[in-house]
Protein backbone atom coordinates (compact mmCIF):
# COMPACT_ATOMS: atom_id res chain seq x y z
CA UNK A 1 0.00 0.00 0.00
CA UNK A 2 2.84 2.36 0.80
CA UNK A 3 4.03 2.07 -2.80
CA UNK A 4 0.72 3.38 -4.10
CA UNK A 5 0.73 6.17 -1.53
CA UNK A 6 4.23 7.17 -2.60
CA UNK A 7 3.07 7.31 -6.23
CA UNK A 8 0.12 9.49 -5.19
CA UNK A 9 2.47 11.86 -3.32
CA UNK A 10 4.65 12.16 -6.42
CA UNK A 11 1.60 12.79 -8.59
CA UNK A 12 0.24 15.42 -6.21
CA UNK A 13 3.54 17.30 -6.13
CA UNK A 14 3.90 17.17 -9.91
CA UNK A 15 7.05 15.04 -9.76
CA UNK A 16 7.62 12.33 -12.34
CA UNK A 17 6.66 8.86 -11.17
CA UNK A 18 9.83 6.91 -11.87
CA UNK A 19 11.88 4.35 -9.98
CA UNK A 20 14.30 6.85 -8.46
CA UNK A 21 11.61 9.23 -7.21
CA UNK A 22 9.40 6.43 -5.89
CA UNK A 23 12.34 4.87 -4.07
CA UNK A 24 13.30 8.25 -2.58
CA UNK A 25 9.78 8.81 -1.20
CA UNK A 26 9.65 5.31 0.27
CA UNK A 27 13.10 5.71 1.83
CA UNK A 28 12.10 9.07 3.32
CA UNK A 29 9.03 7.42 4.84
CA UNK A 30 11.15 4.69 6.39
CA UNK A 31 9.59 1.92 4.33
CA UNK A 32 11.52 -1.16 3.27
CA UNK A 33 11.93 -0.85 -0.50
CA UNK A 34 11.78 -3.82 -2.86
CA UNK A 35 13.16 -2.89 -6.27
CA UNK A 36 10.94 -5.42 -8.07
CA UNK A 37 7.79 -3.88 -6.58
CA UNK A 38 8.96 -0.37 -7.47
CA UNK A 39 9.59 -1.45 -11.08
CA UNK A 40 6.23 -3.23 -11.28
CA UNK A 41 4.33 -0.20 -10.01
CA UNK A 42 6.12 2.24 -12.31
CA UNK A 43 5.41 -0.04 -15.27
CA UNK A 44 1.74 -0.47 -14.26
CA UNK A 45 1.23 3.30 -13.94
CA UNK A 46 2.97 4.13 -17.22
CA UNK A 47 -0.22 4.64 -19.26
CA UNK A 48 -2.59 5.45 -16.39
CA UNK A 49 -4.18 8.86 -15.89
CA UNK A 50 -3.88 9.01 -12.11
CA UNK A 51 -6.17 12.04 -11.77
CA UNK A 52 -8.94 10.14 -13.56
CA UNK A 53 -8.36 7.04 -11.43
CA UNK A 54 -8.50 9.10 -8.22
CA UNK A 55 -11.73 10.77 -9.32
CA UNK A 56 -13.24 7.37 -10.10
CA UNK A 57 -12.16 6.02 -6.73
CA UNK A 58 -13.64 9.04 -4.97
CA UNK A 59 -17.02 8.09 -6.42
CA UNK A 60 -16.98 4.75 -4.56
CA UNK A 61 -18.71 4.97 -1.16
CA UNK A 62 -16.44 4.50 1.83
CA UNK A 63 -18.15 1.25 2.87
CA UNK A 64 -17.64 -0.25 -0.59
CA UNK A 65 -13.94 0.56 -0.69
CA UNK A 66 -13.30 -0.73 2.84
CA UNK A 67 -15.13 -3.96 2.16
CA UNK A 68 -13.12 -4.55 -1.00
CA UNK A 69 -9.78 -3.97 0.71
CA UNK A 70 -10.61 -6.20 3.66
CA UNK A 71 -11.94 -8.97 1.46
CA UNK A 72 -8.75 -9.09 -0.58
CA UNK A 73 -6.60 -9.39 2.52
CA UNK A 74 -8.86 -12.03 4.06
CA UNK A 75 -8.73 -14.07 0.86
CA UNK A 76 -4.95 -14.24 1.09
CA UNK A 77 -4.17 -11.59 -1.54
CA UNK A 78 -0.63 -10.27 -1.53
CA UNK A 79 0.70 -6.78 -2.03
CA UNK A 80 2.64 -8.01 -5.08
CA UNK A 81 -0.61 -9.11 -6.70
CA UNK A 82 -2.14 -5.72 -5.97
CA UNK A 83 0.86 -3.89 -7.41
CA UNK A 84 0.72 -5.95 -10.60
CA UNK A 85 -3.05 -5.52 -11.04
CA UNK A 86 -4.06 -2.87 -13.53
CA UNK A 87 -5.95 0.05 -11.95
CA UNK A 88 -8.84 -0.44 -14.40
CA UNK A 89 -9.18 -4.07 -13.33
CA UNK A 90 -9.15 -3.00 -9.68
CA UNK A 91 -11.91 -0.47 -10.35
CA UNK A 92 -13.99 -3.14 -12.11
CA UNK A 93 -13.52 -5.52 -9.18
CA UNK A 94 -14.52 -2.79 -6.71
CA UNK A 95 -17.60 -2.00 -8.80
CA UNK A 96 -18.62 -5.68 -8.78
CA UNK A 97 -18.10 -5.91 -5.02
CA UNK A 98 -20.08 -2.70 -4.54
CA UNK A 99 -22.96 -4.20 -6.53
CA UNK A 100 -22.83 -7.29 -4.32
CA UNK A 101 -22.77 -5.11 -1.19
CA UNK A 102 -25.80 -3.16 -2.42
CA UNK A 103 -27.68 -6.41 -2.98
CA UNK A 104 -26.82 -7.48 0.57
CA UNK A 105 -28.00 -4.12 1.93
CA UNK A 106 -31.29 -4.34 0.03
CA UNK A 107 -32.00 -7.79 1.44
CA UNK A 108 -31.40 -6.75 5.03
CA UNK A 109 -33.08 -3.31 4.75
CA UNK A 110 -30.10 -1.65 6.42
CA UNK A 111 -28.69 0.38 3.52
CA UNK A 112 -27.57 3.98 3.80
CA UNK A 113 -31.04 5.09 2.77
CA UNK A 114 -32.40 3.45 5.90
CA UNK A 115 -29.81 5.20 8.07
CA UNK A 116 -30.09 8.67 6.62
CA UNK A 117 -33.52 8.41 5.22
C-alpha positions in Angstrom: 0.0 0.0 0.0 2.8 2.4 0.8 4.0 2.1 -2.8 0.7 3.4 -4.1 0.7 6.2 -1.5 4.2 7.2 -2.6 3.1 7.3 -6.2 0.1 9.5 -5.2 2.5 11.9 -3.3 4.6 12.2 -6.4 1.6 12.8 -8.6 0.2 15.4 -6.2 3.5 17.3 -6.1 3.9 17.2 -9.9 7.0 15.0 -9.8 7.6 12.3 -12.3 6.7 8.9 -11.2 9.8 6.9 -11.9 11.9 4.3 -10.0 14.3 6.8 -8.5 11.6 9.2 -7.2 9.4 6.4 -5.9 12.3 4.9 -4.1 13.3 8.2 -2.6 9.8 8.8 -1.2 9.6 5.3 0.3 13.1 5.7 1.8 12.1 9.1 3.3 9.0 7.4 4.8 11.2 4.7 6.4 9.6 1.9 4.3 11.5 -1.2 3.3 11.9 -0.8 -0.5 11.8 -3.8 -2.9 13.2 -2.9 -6.3 10.9 -5.4 -8.1 7.8 -3.9 -6.6 9.0 -0.4 -7.5 9.6 -1.5 -11.1 6.2 -3.2 -11.3 4.3 -0.2 -10.0 6.1 2.2 -12.3 5.4 0.0 -15.3 1.7 -0.5 -14.3 1.2 3.3 -13.9 3.0 4.1 -17.2 -0.2 4.6 -19.3 -2.6 5.4 -16.4 -4.2 8.9 -15.9 -3.9 9.0 -12.1 -6.2 12.0 -11.8 -8.9 10.1 -13.6 -8.4 7.0 -11.4 -8.5 9.1 -8.2 -11.7 10.8 -9.3 -13.2 7.4 -10.1 -12.2 6.0 -6.7 -13.6 9.0 -5.0 -17.0 8.1 -6.4 -17.0 4.8 -4.6 -18.7 5.0 -1.2 -16.4 4.5 1.8 -18.1 1.3 2.9 -17.6 -0.2 -0.6 -13.9 0.6 -0.7 -13.3 -0.7 2.8 -15.1 -4.0 2.2 -13.1 -4.5 -1.0 -9.8 -4.0 0.7 -10.6 -6.2 3.7 -11.9 -9.0 1.5 -8.7 -9.1 -0.6 -6.6 -9.4 2.5 -8.9 -12.0 4.1 -8.7 -14.1 0.9 -4.9 -14.2 1.1 -4.2 -11.6 -1.5 -0.6 -10.3 -1.5 0.7 -6.8 -2.0 2.6 -8.0 -5.1 -0.6 -9.1 -6.7 -2.1 -5.7 -6.0 0.9 -3.9 -7.4 0.7 -6.0 -10.6 -3.0 -5.5 -11.0 -4.1 -2.9 -13.5 -6.0 0.0 -11.9 -8.8 -0.4 -14.4 -9.2 -4.1 -13.3 -9.1 -3.0 -9.7 -11.9 -0.5 -10.3 -14.0 -3.1 -12.1 -13.5 -5.5 -9.2 -14.5 -2.8 -6.7 -17.6 -2.0 -8.8 -18.6 -5.7 -8.8 -18.1 -5.9 -5.0 -20.1 -2.7 -4.5 -23.0 -4.2 -6.5 -22.8 -7.3 -4.3 -22.8 -5.1 -1.2 -25.8 -3.2 -2.4 -27.7 -6.4 -3.0 -26.8 -7.5 0.6 -28.0 -4.1 1.9 -31.3 -4.3 0.0 -32.0 -7.8 1.4 -31.4 -6.7 5.0 -33.1 -3.3 4.8 -30.1 -1.7 6.4 -28.7 0.4 3.5 -27.6 4.0 3.8 -31.0 5.1 2.8 -32.4 3.5 5.9 -29.8 5.2 8.1 -30.1 8.7 6.6 -33.5 8.4 5.2 
